[in-house]
Amino acid sequence: MEKEKFEYVIKVDGKIVWRGLNPTKAFFEIKKQNIGREVAIAWRTKEKILVCLI
């Protein structure tokens, strides 16, 4: 089985709290639990972060 080439990560105040391939539900739950904190989602490859949205 080939390892995934990319993944999404969700960060709260710069710390990774979630990793996976389908972040939609997780993002809104984490955002709701962390009101007033910086919650960001990023798409990562093995080498680097490609996109980061706040």
N, C-alpha and C positions, 0 to 999 in steps of 0.2 A: 504494500500500500504506500503510495507516494504521500509525503508530508505536505500539508497545505503551504502554498507559496506566499500567502498573505493572511492577515487577520485584522480584526478591529480591536481596539482597546478603548476603554473608557477610563478617564482619570478624574479624580477629585482632588483639587488643589495640587495638581502635578503628580499625584501618586496613582499608579495603575490599580484599579479596583475590580476590573472585569476584562476578560479576553474571550474572543469567539468570532463566529462568522455571521451572526444575525443580531446586531446590537439594538434594533428598534425598541423592543419591549424593555430590555434591560436599561437602556439609556433613560427612558421616561421614569422608570421606577427609581433609579439612582438619583435622577434630578429631583424627584419629589421628596426623597429622603435627605437631600442635602441642600435645602433652601438657603440661599445666601452664600453658598460656597461656589467656587469655580468648577464646573463640570464640563469636560471636553471629551470629544470623541475623535479618534484618529484611525486612519487606515495605514497599516504597517506592512512592510515586506521584511524579509529576513535582514536586509541591509539597513533600512532607514524608514523614517516616517514620511509618507507621501503627502497626506492631507490632514489638517487638524482644524476642526470646527468648534467654536465655543458657543 
